Amino acid sequence: MSTGAAPSPVIRLSKLSKWYDQGPIRTVVLAEASLTVDHGQFVVVLGPSGSGKTTLLNLIGTMDTPSSGSLVVAGVDLHGRAPVDHAAFRRDTIGFIFQFYNLFPTLTAAENIEAGLEVLGLPRSEVTRRTREYLEAVGLADRAAAFPAQLSGGQQQRVAIARALAKEPPVVLADEPTGNLDHATGELIVRLMRDLNRRTRSALMVVTHNAEIAKMADRVVHISDGRIIEE
C-alpha cells in the first residue's frame, strides 16, 4: 500500500539572519531563525516592538533580503543562486494585510479588490466573480461602491483582507492587522481572518504584540531580540 509523501511546508526558513553594517558596527535584527509553516496553517508570531517580527515578515514577503541562511516560500528558493523577480513573486504568491489598510483612497471597495486581481492577468469575468465573492465573505457586499473614507477602520481592514485573499495566494502575511482598531473590532477582524484562512487553505502568518490574537492561532511562535525563543 502506497502512503504517499507528506506535502512540503509552504514556508521553510533555516538559520535565517538579517543584519545591517554601519562601518565597524553590525546590528543584528534577526538571528538564525528556523521555522516551517504548512499549507492552511494560522501562525502567530508574538513579540514586543523591536523584537524582529516585522523583519521576519518582510523577509518572507521579499520586501527585504536575508543576510544569511535559507528561505524557501511556495517552492521558490529566495536566497539561492538563481535570481528571483521579487515583484512578480509577491504579486503571484503573497497576500499582504497591513496595520493601516493601504487601500487606494480614490477607488471604491470593489475597485480596490479588482486592482489587486487585474495585475494577475485574470479574465474580467473571474475578477468580477472573486471581487463579489470575497466582499460577501467579509460582510461588505452592500458597501462595494463605498470609498475608503466612507468606511470605518474595521470595514477598511475587511476590504484589505478581501483584497489579499481574493488573489487566493499560498501565503498571506499580516503585520499588526488589529493595531489601529479598538479591541472588539480587532477581535472580529482576527476571527474573520481565521475563518477565511480555513476556507481558502492559504497559510496565514500574523505578527503582533497582542497576546489575545494568539489564542485563535494554530501555532504561536515567540520572538525576542531577533531570536525565535520558543514555540
C-alpha positions as CSV (number, residue, x, y, z in Angstrom):
1,M,0.0,0.0,0.0
2,S,1.4,3.4,-1.0
3,T,1.3,6.0,1.7
4,G,2.5,9.0,-0.4
5,A,4.8,11.7,0.6
6,A,3.7,14.4,3.1
7,P,3.2,17.8,1.4
8,S,6.2,20.2,1.7
9,P,5.8,23.2,4.0
10,V,4.8,26.3,2.1
11,I,7.3,28.3,4.2
12,R,10.7,27.0,5.3
13,L,13.5,29.0,6.8
14,S,16.7,27.7,8.2
15,K,19.2,29.8,10.3
16,L,17.8,32.9,8.6
17,S,19.6,36.1,9.7
18,K,19.4,39.8,8.8
19,W,21.9,42.4,9.9
20,Y,23.0,45.9,9.0
21,D,26.6,47.1,8.9
22,Q,27.5,50.7,9.6
23,G,31.2,51.0,9.5
24,P,32.6,48.5,12.1
25,I,29.3,48.2,13.8
26,R,27.0,45.3,13.0
27,T,23.4,45.5,14.1
28,V,21.6,42.1,14.0
29,V,17.8,42.3,13.8
30,L,17.1,38.6,13.1
31,A,19.5,35.9,14.3
32,E,19.5,32.4,12.8
33,A,15.7,31.9,12.8
34,S,14.4,28.5,11.8
35,L,10.7,27.8,11.1
36,T,8.4,25.8,8.9
37,V,4.7,26.7,8.1
38,D,2.4,24.2,6.4
39,H,-0.4,25.0,3.9
40,G,-3.5,26.2,5.6
41,Q,-1.9,27.0,9.0
42,F,-2.7,30.1,11.0
43,V,0.6,31.1,12.7
44,V,1.0,34.0,15.1
45,V,4.5,35.5,15.6
46,L,4.3,37.1,19.0
47,G,6.8,39.6,20.4
48,P,7.3,43.1,21.6
49,S,8.1,46.1,19.4
50,G,11.7,45.9,18.1
51,S,11.9,42.1,18.5
52,G,12.4,41.3,14.8
53,K,9.0,40.1,14.0
54,T,8.3,42.6,11.2
55,T,11.8,41.9,9.8
56,L,10.9,38.2,9.6
57,L,7.6,39.0,7.8
58,N,9.4,41.3,5.4
59,L,12.0,38.7,4.5
60,I,9.3,36.0,3.8
61,G,7.4,38.6,1.7
62,T,10.6,39.6,-0.2
63,M,10.2,43.2,1.0
64,D,13.8,42.7,2.3
65,T,16.6,40.3,1.6
66,P,18.3,38.0,4.1
67,S,22.0,38.4,5.1
68,S,22.5,34.7,5.5
69,G,20.5,31.4,5.9
70,S,18.0,29.6,3.8
71,L,14.5,30.8,2.8
72,V,12.1,28.8,0.6
73,V,8.5,30.1,0.1
74,A,6.0,28.2,-2.1
75,G,8.8,26.1,-3.6
76,V,10.9,29.1,-4.6
77,D,14.4,29.5,-3.1
78,L,14.5,33.2,-2.2
79,H,18.1,33.2,-1.1
80,G,19.6,30.9,-3.6
81,R,21.9,31.4,-6.5
82,A,19.2,31.7,-9.2
83,P,17.8,35.3,-9.4
84,V,14.2,35.8,-8.4
85,D,11.9,38.5,-9.7
86,H,10.7,39.6,-6.3
87,A,8.0,41.9,-7.6
88,A,6.5,39.1,-9.7
89,F,6.9,36.7,-6.8
90,R,5.0,39.0,-4.4
91,R,2.3,39.6,-7.0
92,D,1.7,35.9,-7.7
93,T,2.4,34.3,-4.3
94,I,1.8,36.6,-1.3
95,G,-1.2,38.4,0.0
96,F,-0.4,41.3,2.4
97,I,-2.6,42.8,5.1
98,F,-1.2,45.9,6.8
99,Q,-1.9,47.8,10.0
100,F,-3.0,50.9,8.1
101,Y,-5.1,49.1,5.4
102,N,-3.2,50.6,2.4
103,L,-6.3,51.0,0.3
104,F,-6.4,53.3,-2.7
105,P,-8.4,56.3,-1.5
106,T,-9.8,57.2,-4.9
107,L,-11.1,53.6,-5.6
108,T,-14.2,52.0,-4.2
109,A,-14.1,48.9,-2.0
110,A,-14.8,46.8,-5.1
111,E,-12.3,48.6,-7.2
112,N,-9.6,48.1,-4.5
113,I,-10.1,44.4,-4.7
114,E,-10.2,44.4,-8.5
115,A,-7.0,46.3,-8.7
116,G,-5.2,43.5,-6.8
117,L,-6.7,40.9,-9.2
118,E,-6.2,42.6,-12.5
119,V,-2.4,42.5,-12.2
120,L,-2.7,38.7,-12.2
121,G,-3.9,38.7,-15.7
122,L,-7.2,37.0,-14.8
123,P,-10.2,37.2,-17.2
124,R,-12.6,40.0,-16.4
125,S,-15.3,37.6,-15.5
126,E,-13.1,36.0,-12.9
127,V,-12.1,39.3,-11.5
128,T,-15.7,40.2,-11.1
129,R,-16.6,36.9,-9.6
130,R,-13.9,36.9,-7.0
131,T,-14.5,40.5,-6.1
132,R,-18.2,39.8,-5.4
133,E,-17.4,36.5,-3.6
134,Y,-14.8,38.0,-1.2
135,L,-16.8,41.2,-0.5
136,E,-19.6,38.9,0.6
137,A,-17.2,36.7,2.6
138,V,-16.2,39.8,4.7
139,G,-19.7,41.0,5.0
140,L,-19.4,44.1,2.8
141,A,-21.4,43.2,-0.3
142,D,-23.6,46.2,0.4
143,R,-20.6,48.6,0.6
144,A,-19.0,47.7,-2.7
145,A,-19.4,51.2,-4.1
146,A,-18.1,53.0,-1.0
147,F,-14.8,54.8,-0.9
148,P,-12.3,54.1,2.0
149,A,-13.2,57.5,3.6
150,Q,-16.8,56.4,3.8
151,L,-15.9,53.2,5.7
152,S,-14.9,52.7,9.3
153,G,-11.5,51.4,10.2
154,G,-12.8,47.9,10.7
155,Q,-14.6,48.0,7.4
156,Q,-11.4,49.2,5.6
157,Q,-9.5,46.3,7.2
158,R,-12.1,43.9,6.0
159,V,-11.7,45.3,2.4
160,A,-7.9,44.8,2.8
161,I,-8.5,41.2,3.9
162,A,-10.7,40.5,1.0
163,R,-8.2,42.1,-1.4
164,A,-5.4,39.9,0.0
165,L,-7.4,36.6,0.0
166,A,-9.1,37.2,-3.3
167,K,-5.8,36.5,-5.0
168,E,-6.1,33.1,-3.5
169,P,-2.3,33.1,-2.8
170,P,-0.5,30.2,-1.0
171,V,0.7,32.7,1.7
172,V,-0.9,35.6,3.4
173,L,1.2,37.9,5.7
174,A,-0.4,40.3,8.2
175,D,1.6,42.9,10.0
176,E,-0.2,44.1,13.2
177,P,-3.6,43.9,11.4
178,T,-5.5,45.0,14.5
179,G,-3.0,47.6,15.7
180,N,-5.2,50.5,14.5
181,L,-8.5,49.1,15.7
182,D,-10.4,49.0,19.0
183,H,-10.3,45.7,21.0
184,A,-13.8,44.5,19.9
185,T,-13.3,45.3,16.3
186,G,-9.8,43.8,16.3
187,E,-11.1,40.5,17.7
188,L,-13.7,40.4,14.9
189,I,-11.0,41.0,12.3
190,V,-8.9,38.2,13.6
191,R,-11.8,35.8,13.7
192,L,-12.6,36.8,10.1
193,M,-9.0,36.1,9.0
194,R,-9.0,32.8,10.8
195,D,-12.3,31.7,9.2
196,L,-11.2,32.8,5.7
197,N,-7.8,31.1,6.2
198,R,-9.6,27.8,6.9
199,R,-11.8,28.3,3.9
200,T,-9.1,29.2,1.4
201,R,-6.2,27.0,2.8
202,S,-3.8,29.8,2.4
203,A,-1.1,29.8,5.1
204,L,-1.7,32.8,7.3
205,M,1.2,34.4,9.3
206,V,0.3,37.2,11.6
207,V,2.9,39.2,13.5
208,T,1.7,41.1,16.6
209,H,2.4,42.1,20.1
210,N,-1.2,41.3,21.1
211,A,-1.3,38.1,23.1
212,E,-5.1,37.9,22.7
213,I,-4.7,37.1,19.0
214,A,-2.5,34.1,19.8
215,K,-5.5,32.4,21.4
216,M,-7.1,31.9,17.9
217,A,-3.9,30.6,16.2
218,D,-3.0,27.0,15.2
219,R,0.6,27.8,16.4
220,V,2.3,30.6,18.3
221,V,5.9,31.5,17.7
222,H,7.6,33.8,20.3
223,I,10.4,36.1,19.1
224,S,12.6,38.2,21.3
225,D,15.7,40.3,20.4
226,G,15.8,38.8,16.9
227,R,15.6,35.2,18.0
228,I,12.8,32.7,18.0
229,I,13.0,31.6,21.6
230,E,10.1,29.2,21.9
231,E,7.1,27.7,20.0
